[in-house]
Amino acid sequence: MGDKLIRQNVIDELDFEPSVEAAHIGVAVDKGIVTLTGHVGTYAQRVAAEKAVRKVRGVRGIVEEIEVRFAGGTPPRDEDLAQRAVQMLDWSATVPRNAVQVQVQGGWVTLTGKVDWQYQKEEAYRSIRRLAGVVGIINRIEVSPKASVPEIRSKILAALKRNAELEADAITVTVKDAKVVLEGTVNAWYERRLAENAAWSAPGVRAVEDRLTLG
């Protein structure tokens, strides 16, 4: 698939995505690598734009250079944003109370702390992502391992086989010290994300290294 067609498909997908105001987003494609520029009104829109691009067939990578510009008014103070972030975490039924700490500087939110599961780390991120005034998020929450290497590998392989969109036999899973390495081939770039999600679904996984290539 040529870059010109990929670019048009990306533009169409951004226009189709209702949560993204695509009018101020620029798209360039070079050898399957999509570069997004311009600006949006919220960090959530920035994330949604990148997610939309991942769906497009032929995309091999994304360079995301979109800025968050707040329409009208003054962005909230870091102190106020930090207080709202802490409240969102406290209200979450998924994130353990007091397990995550928040630091805000220039609208950038840094999350630290320890949780037992990857989905708790992701939920903390999603809770903060929706806040008005967030420019970006650095998620440094650690996942404490509570499973053996064979158990982690077995659960990941089972998750890969359950996914109808993946050829599980073409993917090799290696686990060492709660770090998962994925190797092999997939048919489309978005399938790499599916495989990564399967790896993160196992309890105790602290890192995933994606070495998958497109077949």
URHUSUL-V272644 format. One record per residue. N is the residue number from 0. RES is the residue in one small letter. OMEGA is omega in radians with two decimals (none if undefined). NEAR is the number of other ideal C-beta (glycine too) atoms within 10 Angstrom. Layout:
<<N & RES & OMEGA & NEAR> <N & RES & OMEGA & NEAR>>
This chain:
<<0 & m & -3.08 & 11> <1 & g & -3.12 & 10> <2 & d & -3.11 & 15> <3 & k & 3.12 & 9> <4 & l & 3.10 & 13> <5 & i & -3.14 & 23> <6 & r & -3.13 & 17> <7 & q & 3.12 & 14> <8 & n & 3.09 & 20> <9 & v & 3.12 & 25> <10 & i & 3.13 & 15> <11 & d & -3.13 & 13> <12 & e & 3.10 & 20> <13 & l & 3.10 & 20> <14 & d & -3.10 & 13> <15 & f & -3.08 & 11> <16 & e & -3.03 & 17> <17 & p & -3.10 & 7> <18 & s & -3.10 & 12> <19 & v & 2.99 & 23> <20 & e & -2.95 & 18> <21 & a & -3.03 & 20> <22 & a & -3.07 & 9> <23 & h & 3.12 & 14> <24 & i & 3.09 & 22> <25 & g & -3.10 & 13> <26 & v & 3.02 & 20> <27 & a & -3.12 & 14> <28 & v & 3.11 & 21> <29 & d & 3.14 & 12> <30 & k & 3.09 & 8> <31 & g & 3.11 & 15> <32 & i & -3.08 & 14> <33 & v & 3.06 & 24> <34 & t & 3.12 & 14> <35 & l & 3.12 & 21> <36 & t & 3.12 & 14> <37 & g & -3.10 & 16> <38 & h & 3.07 & 17> <39 & v & -3.04 & 23> <40 & g & -3.11 & 15> <41 & t & 3.08 & 22> <42 & y & 3.11 & 23> <43 & a & 3.10 & 18> <44 & q & 3.12 & 20> <45 & r & 3.11 & 23> <46 & v & -3.13 & 21> <47 & a & 3.12 & 19> <48 & a & 3.13 & 25> <49 & e & 3.13 & 15> <50 & k & 3.13 & 15> <51 & a & -3.13 & 21> <52 & v & -3.14 & 24> <53 & r & -3.10 & 14> <54 & k & -2.98 & 16> <55 & v & 3.13 & 24> <56 & r & 3.12 & 12> <57 & g & 3.12 & 18> <58 & v & -3.12 & 21> <59 & r & 3.14 & 15> <60 & g & -3.10 & 12> <61 & i & 2.96 & 17> <62 & v & -3.00 & 11> <63 & e & -3.11 & 13> <64 & e & -3.14 & 11> <65 & i & 3.07 & 20> <66 & e & 3.02 & 11> <67 & v & 3.11 & 18> <68 & r & -3.08 & 13> <69 & f & -3.11 & 15> <70 & a & 3.09 & 9> <71 & g & 3.06 & 5> <72 & g & -3.12 & 7> <73 & t & 3.10 & 7> <74 & p & -3.13 & 16> <75 & p & 3.09 & 18> <76 & r & 3.13 & 12> <77 & d & -3.13 & 16> <78 & e & -3.14 & 9> <79 & d & 3.14 & 12> <80 & l & 3.11 & 23> <81 & a & 3.12 & 16> <82 & q & 3.13 & 14> <83 & r & 3.12 & 18> <84 & a & 3.12 & 23> <85 & v & 3.10 & 15> <86 & q & 3.13 & 12> <87 & m & 3.11 & 18> <88 & l & 3.12 & 23> <89 & d & -3.12 & 12> <90 & w & -3.10 & 10> <91 & s & 3.09 & 16> <92 & a & -3.06 & 5> <93 & t & -3.08 & 14> <94 & v & 3.13 & 25> <95 & p & -3.10 & 15> <96 & r & 3.10 & 9> <97 & n & 3.13 & 10> <98 & a & -3.05 & 15> <99 & v & 3.10 & 27> <100 & q & -3.04 & 13> <101 & v & 3.00 & 19> <102 & q & -3.11 & 14> <103 & v & 3.07 & 22> <104 & q & 3.13 & 12> <105 & g & -3.13 & 8> <106 & g & 3.09 & 17> <107 & w & -3.11 & 15> <108 & v & 3.07 & 24> <109 & t & 3.14 & 15> <110 & l & 3.09 & 21> <111 & t & -3.13 & 13> <112 & g & -3.13 & 18> <113 & k & 3.06 & 13> <114 & v & -3.08 & 20> <115 & d & -3.02 & 15> <116 & w & 3.09 & 19> <117 & q & -3.12 & 20> <118 & y & 3.08 & 16> <119 & q & 3.06 & 20> <120 & k & -3.13 & 24> <121 & e & -3.14 & 17> <122 & e & 3.07 & 18> <123 & a & 3.10 & 26> <124 & y & -3.12 & 18> <125 & r & 3.13 & 17> <126 & s & -3.10 & 20> <127 & i & -3.09 & 23> <128 & r & -3.07 & 19> <129 & r & -3.07 & 12> <130 & l & 3.05 & 18> <131 & a & 3.13 & 14> <132 & g & 3.14 & 20> <133 & v & 3.10 & 23> <134 & v & 3.13 & 19> <135 & g & -3.11 & 14> <136 & i & 3.01 & 18> <137 & i & -3.06 & 12> <138 & n & -3.13 & 15> <139 & r & 3.09 & 12> <140 & i & 3.12 & 20> <141 & e & 3.04 & 12> <142 & v & -3.11 & 20> <143 & s & -3.11 & 12> <144 & p & 3.12 & 16> <145 & k & -3.12 & 12> <146 & a & 3.13 & 16> <147 & s & -3.14 & 12> <148 & v & 3.11 & 16> <149 & p & -3.13 & 9> <150 & e & 3.12 & 14> <151 & i & -3.10 & 22> <152 & r & -3.14 & 17> <153 & s & -3.13 & 15> <154 & k & 3.12 & 19> <155 & i & 3.13 & 24> <156 & l & 3.12 & 16> <157 & a & 3.13 & 13> <158 & a & 3.12 & 20> <159 & l & -3.11 & 21> <160 & k & 3.13 & 14> <161 & r & -3.08 & 11> <162 & n & -3.07 & 14> <163 & a & -3.08 & 5> <164 & e & -3.11 & 11> <165 & l & 2.98 & 19> <166 & e & -3.00 & 15> <167 & a & -3.10 & 17> <168 & d & -3.13 & 9> <169 & a & -3.09 & 16> <170 & i & 3.09 & 22> <171 & t & -3.11 & 12> <172 & v & 3.07 & 22> <173 & t & -3.12 & 13> <174 & v & 3.07 & 21> <175 & k & 3.12 & 8> <176 & d & 3.10 & 8> <177 & a & 3.04 & 19> <178 & k & -3.11 & 16> <179 & v & 3.06 & 24> <180 & v & 3.12 & 15> <181 & l & 3.12 & 21> <182 & e & -3.12 & 14> <183 & g & -3.09 & 16> <184 & t & 3.02 & 12> <185 & v & -3.06 & 22> <186 & n & -3.09 & 13> <187 & a & -3.06 & 17> <188 & w & -3.11 & 20> <189 & y & 3.13 & 15> <190 & e & 3.06 & 20> <191 & r & 3.12 & 20> <192 & r & 3.10 & 16> <193 & l & 3.13 & 15> <194 & a & 3.09 & 26> <195 & e & 3.12 & 16> <196 & n & 3.10 & 14> <197 & a & 3.13 & 25> <198 & a & -3.13 & 26> <199 & w & -3.08 & 20> <200 & s & -3.13 & 17> <201 & a & 3.14 & 24> <202 & p & 3.06 & 17> <203 & g & 3.14 & 19> <204 & v & -3.10 & 21> <205 & r & -3.14 & 15> <206 & a & 3.08 & 13> <207 & v & 3.08 & 18> <208 & e & -3.08 & 13> <209 & d & 3.10 & 15> <210 & r & -3.11 & 11> <211 & l & 3.09 & 20> <212 & t & 3.11 & 11> <213 & l & -3.14 & 13> <214 & g & none & 11>>
